[in-house]
Amino acid sequence: MKEGQMRVHASKFAALFVSVLLGLFSLFAHPAPTYAVSGLDLVRDFVGTNAPNVSNITHDIYFVLPIDAQQVTPSEWVLINFPNYTNINASNISLSGHFGTPTVTVVGTTVRITDISLLAGTGLNIIGISATNPLVNLGQQVVISITEDAAGATIRNQVITLPLTQGGNVVVSATVQSGLSAVNISGHTSPNSFVVLTESSAVIGTTLSSGVGFFSFPVTGLNPGAHTFSISSTDEDSRSTSVSTLNLFLISGSLTTVTGILLSPSIEINVVEIDPGQTVTVSGAALPNAQINIFLEAPLRSYVATTDASGDWTFTISGTETSTLTPGQYQVYTNVQDSVGTQSITSPTVNFQVKSPDSSNPAPACNISHGDLNCDTRTNLVDFSILLFHWQTNHKVADINSDNKVNLTDFSIMMFYFVR
């Protein structure tokens, strides 16, 4: 072999060696991630050509998430790394087989996909990623990972594949159908509430509702047939809703979607015992900007309140209302109604007691709010004498402001209306 030819071959070998070395370095020169044991099924990456250094080659990528794998949630990532490729472009990417609207970014040689859900046993097809092929065929590996973070530090599923040219052959893709079922349950409650999904008293899912009260439970790996799910939430003040029950019949290999569930308001009361004429305040949390229907019984009376943008609501049953209540126990409960008229089930019930009148401390015979204690339509020295007689007691006949104390406040009110 001539000396010039030897130099050319040596130069090509050196270039090949450097290219492979750089490819291996790009794969392994990062901090060691945490790997899971599971791979991906039916993986392929079809391209038009594997010829070295050809630009703008589109990749048609497909894989199936194993049936025994964890589902992909919107907070997780699908990472597709092209370690030896250049000019990675995902501006024309399209996905099928998933739920949600994907967010796609390109960082270095990695295409990052998030904000999607992918059920176990389901295939994901990714079309439209383009790149310039490596300088040599040995560097054409593509790494597909399912990770819990954008940096790929915690990997649950991973596979390394080589792009294949279709070569004019007919390509048939198939998804293995599982005999198990899946369900996606979503709805609304008060914002930032802790929501729990149970079946047969066992917790199968928990989540935190969003700032507008939305929650969602995607659940896979369920046996076909009848299922009874229970959903409830606890608001930011540790007040609970009622438990909503959902009866479903799941079909083998299918996804059942249930939307629009509206959980009840939470509720609390500021008193447990009142005198007739004393106010009662009830409050709680529910879907923001919605109508709260409040029920007092028995006999049944109803009132209406509205939740604010944070989902909070409050309502005061006036003294005029409670003054007509006979002694005994009363219960208050609510439901919430959204903008299209959908109503929740009723909330938990809170109770209060109306006390019997004290015969030794009877109520005034008239309205004494102006200091007219003897009910002669004038506020004068006679009323002042009655006030002094009951001074520093809780006698209602002289308690002008109804705070259960006869004191300077009552005296001040009387002086305001006093007629000489």
C-alpha positions as CSV (number, residue, x, y, z in Angstrom):
1,M,0.0,0.0,0.0
2,K,1.3,3.4,-0.9
3,E,2.3,5.9,1.8
4,G,-0.4,8.4,0.7
5,Q,-3.2,5.7,0.9
6,M,-1.9,4.7,4.3
7,R,-2.2,8.3,5.5
8,V,-5.8,8.5,4.2
9,H,-6.9,5.3,5.9
10,A,-5.1,6.3,9.2
11,S,-7.0,9.7,9.0
12,K,-10.4,8.0,8.5
13,F,-9.7,5.5,11.3
14,A,-8.7,8.4,13.7
15,A,-11.9,10.3,12.8
16,L,-14.0,7.1,13.4
17,F,-12.3,6.5,16.7
18,V,-12.8,10.1,17.9
19,S,-16.5,10.0,16.8
20,V,-17.2,6.8,18.7
21,L,-15.3,8.1,21.7
22,L,-17.3,11.3,21.7
23,G,-20.5,9.3,21.4
24,L,-19.7,7.2,24.4
25,F,-18.6,10.2,26.4
26,S,-21.9,12.0,25.7
27,L,-23.7,8.9,27.0
28,F,-21.7,8.3,30.2
29,A,-20.2,11.7,31.1
30,H,-23.2,12.7,33.2
31,P,-23.9,12.0,36.9
32,A,-25.2,8.5,37.4
33,P,-29.0,8.5,37.4
34,T,-31.2,6.2,39.5
35,Y,-32.3,3.4,37.2
36,A,-35.5,1.3,37.5
37,V,-35.6,-2.3,36.4
38,S,-38.3,-2.0,33.7
39,G,-37.8,-1.4,30.0
40,L,-40.2,-0.6,27.3
41,D,-42.0,-2.9,24.8
42,L,-42.3,-3.0,21.0
43,V,-39.8,-0.2,20.6
44,R,-39.0,1.2,17.1
45,D,-37.5,4.3,15.5
46,F,-38.1,4.5,11.8
47,V,-36.1,6.9,9.7
48,G,-35.7,7.6,5.9
49,T,-32.0,6.9,5.9
50,N,-29.1,6.1,8.2
51,A,-26.5,7.5,5.8
52,P,-23.9,9.5,7.9
53,N,-24.2,13.3,8.2
54,V,-27.5,13.6,6.3
55,S,-29.5,16.5,7.7
56,N,-33.2,17.0,8.5
57,I,-34.0,13.3,9.0
58,T,-37.4,12.7,10.6
59,H,-37.8,10.0,13.3
60,D,-41.0,8.0,13.8
61,I,-40.7,6.6,17.3
62,Y,-43.1,4.2,19.0
63,F,-43.1,2.2,22.2
64,V,-45.5,0.5,24.6
65,L,-45.5,1.1,28.3
66,P,-45.4,-2.4,29.9
67,I,-48.6,-3.6,31.5
68,D,-46.9,-4.0,34.9
69,A,-45.3,-0.6,34.8
70,Q,-46.5,2.6,36.6
71,Q,-48.6,4.8,34.5
72,V,-47.0,8.1,33.2
73,T,-48.6,11.1,35.0
74,P,-48.5,14.8,33.8
75,S,-45.7,15.6,36.4
76,E,-43.4,13.1,34.8
77,W,-41.2,13.1,31.6
78,V,-40.6,11.2,28.5
79,L,-37.0,11.9,27.4
80,I,-35.7,11.0,24.0
81,N,-31.9,11.5,23.8
82,F,-30.0,11.5,20.5
83,P,-26.4,11.6,21.9
84,N,-24.5,11.6,18.6
85,Y,-27.0,13.6,16.5
86,T,-27.0,17.3,15.8
87,N,-29.5,20.0,15.0
88,I,-32.3,18.3,17.0
89,N,-35.7,19.9,16.2
90,A,-39.1,19.1,17.7
91,S,-41.1,22.1,16.4
92,N,-43.3,19.8,14.2
93,I,-43.8,17.0,16.8
94,S,-47.1,15.2,17.1
95,L,-48.1,12.5,19.7
96,S,-50.9,9.9,19.8
97,G,-52.0,7.3,22.4
98,H,-51.7,9.7,25.4
99,F,-54.0,11.9,27.4
100,G,-53.4,15.7,27.9
101,T,-51.7,18.5,26.0
102,P,-47.9,17.8,25.8
103,T,-45.2,20.4,26.6
104,V,-42.2,19.8,24.4
105,T,-38.7,21.3,24.8
106,V,-35.3,20.5,23.4
107,V,-32.3,20.7,25.7
108,G,-29.0,19.9,24.0
109,T,-29.5,16.5,22.3
110,T,-32.6,15.6,24.4
111,V,-36.3,16.1,23.5
112,R,-38.3,16.5,26.7
113,I,-42.0,15.7,26.8
114,T,-44.2,16.3,29.9
115,D,-47.8,17.2,30.9
116,I,-49.2,13.9,29.4
117,S,-50.7,10.7,30.9
118,L,-50.0,7.3,29.5
119,L,-51.7,4.2,30.9
120,A,-49.8,0.9,31.4
121,G,-50.2,-1.4,28.4
122,T,-50.7,1.6,26.0
123,G,-48.5,2.6,23.0
124,L,-47.2,6.1,22.5
125,N,-46.4,7.2,18.9
126,I,-44.1,10.3,18.5
127,I,-43.7,11.7,15.0
128,G,-41.8,14.8,13.8
129,I,-38.5,14.9,15.6
130,S,-35.8,15.8,13.1
131,A,-32.0,15.7,13.3
132,T,-28.8,15.4,11.4
133,N,-27.4,11.9,11.4
134,P,-24.1,11.2,13.1
135,L,-20.8,11.2,11.1
136,V,-20.5,7.5,11.5
137,N,-23.1,4.7,11.7
138,L,-21.8,3.4,15.0
139,G,-23.1,6.5,16.8
140,Q,-26.8,6.2,15.8
141,Q,-28.3,4.9,19.1
142,V,-31.4,6.6,20.5
143,V,-32.2,6.5,24.3
144,I,-35.8,6.6,25.4
145,S,-36.5,7.1,29.1
146,I,-39.5,7.5,31.4
147,T,-38.3,9.7,34.3
148,E,-39.7,11.4,37.4
149,D,-37.7,14.6,36.7
150,A,-36.7,16.7,33.7
151,A,-33.0,16.0,34.3
152,G,-33.4,12.2,34.1
153,A,-32.0,11.6,37.6
154,T,-34.7,9.1,38.5
155,I,-35.4,6.7,35.6
156,R,-38.3,4.2,35.8
157,N,-38.2,2.8,32.3
158,Q,-35.5,3.0,29.7
159,V,-34.4,1.4,26.4
160,I,-31.6,2.1,23.9
161,T,-32.6,1.5,20.3
162,L,-31.1,1.9,16.8
163,P,-33.1,3.7,14.0
164,L,-34.3,1.5,11.2
165,T,-35.0,2.3,7.6
166,Q,-38.4,1.1,6.4
167,G,-36.9,0.1,3.0
168,G,-40.2,0.0,1.2
169,N,-41.6,-2.7,3.5
170,V,-45.1,-2.6,4.9
171,V,-44.8,-1.8,8.6
172,V,-47.5,-3.2,10.9
173,S,-47.7,-1.8,14.5
174,A,-49.8,-3.6,17.1
175,T,-50.6,-2.8,20.7
176,V,-51.0,-5.7,23.1
177,Q,-54.4,-5.5,24.7
178,S,-54.5,-6.1,28.4
179,G,-57.4,-7.9,30.1
180,L,-57.2,-5.3,32.9
181,S,-59.2,-2.1,33.0
182,A,-58.5,1.6,33.8
183,V,-60.6,4.5,35.0
184,N,-60.1,8.3,35.1
185,I,-62.2,10.1,37.7
186,S,-62.2,13.9,37.9
187,G,-64.3,16.7,39.5
188,H,-64.2,19.7,41.8
189,T,-64.0,20.6,45.5
190,S,-62.6,23.5,47.4
191,P,-59.1,24.7,46.3
192,N,-56.0,23.1,47.8
193,S,-57.9,20.4,49.5
194,F,-56.6,16.9,50.2
195,V,-58.7,14.5,48.1
196,V,-58.9,10.7,48.8
197,L,-60.2,7.9,46.5
198,T,-61.0,4.6,48.2
199,E,-62.5,1.2,47.3
200,S,-63.6,-1.3,49.9
201,S,-62.2,1.1,52.6
202,A,-58.7,0.9,51.0
203,V,-57.1,4.1,49.8
204,I,-56.2,3.7,46.1
205,G,-55.4,7.3,45.4
206,T,-54.8,10.7,47.0
207,T,-54.2,14.1,45.4
208,L,-54.3,17.8,46.1
209,S,-57.0,19.9,44.3
210,S,-55.8,22.8,42.2
211,G,-56.2,26.5,42.9
212,V,-59.7,26.3,41.2
213,G,-60.6,23.1,43.1
214,F,-60.0,20.6,40.2
215,F,-58.9,17.0,41.0
216,S,-58.2,13.9,38.9
217,F,-57.6,10.2,39.6
218,P,-56.2,8.1,36.7
219,V,-56.2,4.5,38.0
220,T,-54.9,1.5,36.0
221,G,-54.6,-2.3,36.6
222,L,-58.2,-2.8,37.7
223,N,-60.1,-6.0,37.3
224,P,-63.1,-5.9,34.9
225,G,-66.5,-5.9,36.5
226,A,-68.4,-3.9,39.2
227,H,-66.5,-1.4,41.3
228,T,-67.7,1.0,44.0
229,F,-65.4,4.0,44.6
230,S,-65.7,6.6,47.4
231,I,-64.4,10.2,47.1
232,S,-64.1,12.8,49.8
233,S,-61.8,15.8,50.6
234,T,-60.5,17.8,53.6
235,D,-60.1,21.5,53.2
236,E,-57.3,23.8,54.3
237,D,-59.0,24.2,57.7
238,S,-59.2,20.4,58.3
239,R,-63.0,20.4,57.6
240,S,-64.3,17.4,55.7
241,T,-66.9,17.0,52.9
242,S,-69.4,14.2,52.8
243,V,-68.4,11.0,51.0
244,S,-69.5,10.7,47.4
245,T,-70.0,7.2,46.1
246,L,-69.5,6.1,42.5
247,N,-70.7,2.7,41.1
248,L,-69.0,1.7,37.8
249,F,-68.9,-1.4,35.7
250,L,-65.5,-1.7,34.0
251,I,-65.0,-3.5,30.7
252,S,-61.9,-5.6,30.0
253,G,-59.1,-3.7,28.3
254,S,-60.9,-0.3,28.3
255,L,-60.6,3.1,29.8
256,T,-63.7,4.4,31.6
257,T,-63.8,8.2,32.1
258,V,-66.0,9.9,34.7
259,T,-66.0,13.8,34.9
260,G,-68.0,16.5,36.6
261,I,-68.0,15.1,40.1
262,L,-68.9,17.9,42.5
263,L,-68.0,17.2,46.2
264,S,-70.2,18.7,48.9
265,P,-69.2,21.8,51.0
266,S,-67.4,21.5,54.2
267,I,-69.2,23.1,57.2
268,E,-68.7,24.3,60.8
269,I,-70.8,26.3,63.3
270,N,-69.8,28.9,65.8
271,V,-72.1,27.8,68.7
272,V,-73.6,24.7,70.1
273,E,-76.2,26.3,72.4
274,I,-78.1,29.6,72.1
275,D,-80.9,31.6,73.6
276,P,-83.8,32.4,71.3
277,G,-82.8,35.6,69.5
278,Q,-79.1,34.9,69.4
279,T,-77.4,34.7,66.0
280,V,-75.8,31.5,64.6
281,T,-72.9,31.6,62.0
282,V,-72.1,28.7,59.7
283,S,-69.2,28.6,57.4
284,G,-67.1,26.3,55.2
285,A,-65.4,25.8,51.8
286,A,-66.5,24.5,48.4
287,L,-66.1,25.1,44.7
288,P,-65.1,28.8,44.1
289,N,-67.7,31.3,42.9
290,A,-70.6,28.9,43.4
291,Q,-74.0,29.0,45.2
292,I,-74.3,27.5,48.7
293,N,-77.8,26.3,49.7
294,I,-78.1,26.2,53.5
295,F,-80.9,24.2,55.2
296,L,-82.1,24.6,58.8
297,E,-84.5,22.1,60.2
298,A,-87.0,21.2,61.6
299,P,-89.2,22.7,60.4
300,L,-87.2,23.2,57.2
301,R,-85.9,26.7,56.4
302,S,-83.4,27.6,53.6
303,Y,-80.9,30.3,52.9
304,V,-78.4,31.1,50.2
305,A,-74.8,32.2,50.3
306,T,-72.0,32.4,47.7
307,T,-68.4,31.1,47.8
308,D,-65.6,33.6,47.1
309,A,-62.7,33.1,44.7
310,S,-60.9,31.0,47.3
311,G,-64.0,28.7,47.9
312,D,-64.7,30.1,51.3
313,W,-68.3,30.9,52.4
314,T,-70.1,32.1,55.6
315,F,-73.7,32.9,56.5
316,T,-75.3,34.2,59.7
317,I,-78.8,33.2,60.8
318,S,-80.2,36.3,62.3
319,G,-81.6,36.7,65.8
320,T,-84.9,37.5,64.3
321,E,-84.9,34.0,62.8
322,T,-83.8,32.2,65.9
323,S,-86.2,34.1,68.1
324,T,-89.0,32.1,66.5
325,L,-87.4,28.8,67.2
326,T,-88.9,26.7,70.0
327,P,-86.5,25.1,72.5
328,G,-84.8,22.0,71.2
329,Q,-82.1,20.7,68.9
330,Y,-81.7,22.0,65.3
331,Q,-79.5,20.8,62.5
332,V,-77.9,22.7,59.6
333,Y,-76.5,21.3,56.4
334,T,-75.7,22.5,52.9
335,N,-75.0,21.7,49.3
336,V,-73.2,23.5,46.5
337,Q,-74.6,24.4,43.1
338,D,-72.3,25.3,40.1
339,S,-72.9,27.7,37.3
340,V,-74.8,25.2,35.1
341,G,-77.1,24.0,38.0
342,T,-75.3,20.8,39.0
343,Q,-75.8,20.2,42.7
344,S,-73.6,18.2,45.1
345,I,-74.8,15.8,47.7
346,T,-75.5,17.4,51.1
347,S,-72.7,18.3,53.4
348,P,-72.1,16.8,56.9
349,T,-74.7,18.0,59.4
350,V,-73.9,20.4,62.3
351,N,-76.2,20.8,65.3
352,F,-77.1,23.5,67.8
353,Q,-79.4,23.7,70.8
354,V,-82.0,26.4,71.5
355,K,-82.3,26.8,75.3
356,S,-85.6,27.1,77.1
357,P,-86.5,30.6,78.4
358,D,-85.4,31.3,81.9
359,S,-88.5,32.1,84.0
360,S,-86.4,34.0,86.4
361,N,-85.0,36.2,83.6
362,P,-87.8,36.8,81.1
363,A,-87.4,38.6,77.9
364,P,-88.4,42.3,77.6
365,A,-92.1,43.0,76.9
366,C,-91.1,45.3,74.0
367,N,-88.2,46.6,72.0
368,I,-85.8,48.1,74.4
369,S,-83.1,49.0,71.9
370,H,-83.7,52.8,72.6
371,G,-83.6,52.4,76.4
372,D,-87.4,52.4,76.9
373,L,-87.3,49.7,79.6
374,N,-90.8,50.1,80.9
375,C,-92.4,50.2,77.4
376,D,-94.1,53.6,77.8
377,T,-92.6,54.9,74.5
378,R,-90.3,57.4,76.4
379,T,-86.8,57.0,77.7
380,N,-86.6,58.9,81.0
381,L,-85.8,58.7,84.7
382,V,-88.1,55.7,85.2
383,D,-86.0,53.7,82.7
384,F,-82.8,54.9,84.3
385,S,-84.0,53.6,87.6
386,I,-84.8,50.2,86.2
387,L,-81.3,50.1,84.6
388,L,-79.7,50.9,88.0
389,F,-81.7,48.2,89.7
390,H,-80.4,45.6,87.3
391,W,-76.9,47.0,87.1
392,Q,-74.1,44.4,86.6
393,T,-76.5,41.6,86.0
394,N,-77.6,39.7,82.9
395,H,-81.3,40.5,83.2
396,K,-82.8,40.9,79.8
397,V,-85.3,43.5,80.7
398,A,-82.3,46.0,81.1
399,D,-79.8,44.5,78.7
400,I,-80.3,47.1,75.9
401,N,-77.6,45.7,73.5
402,S,-78.3,42.0,74.3
403,D,-74.8,41.1,75.3
404,N,-75.9,39.4,78.5
405,K,-74.5,42.2,80.6
406,V,-76.1,45.4,82.0
407,N,-73.2,47.9,82.1
408,L,-71.9,51.2,80.8
409,T,-72.7,50.2,77.2
410,D,-76.4,50.0,78.0
411,F,-76.1,53.2,80.0
412,S,-74.5,55.0,77.0
413,I,-77.3,53.9,74.7
414,M,-80.0,55.0,77.1
415,M,-78.3,58.5,77.5
416,F,-78.3,58.9,73.7
417,Y,-82.1,58.5,73.6
418,F,-82.8,60.1,77.0
419,V,-85.6,62.6,77.1
420,R,-85.6,65.1,80.1
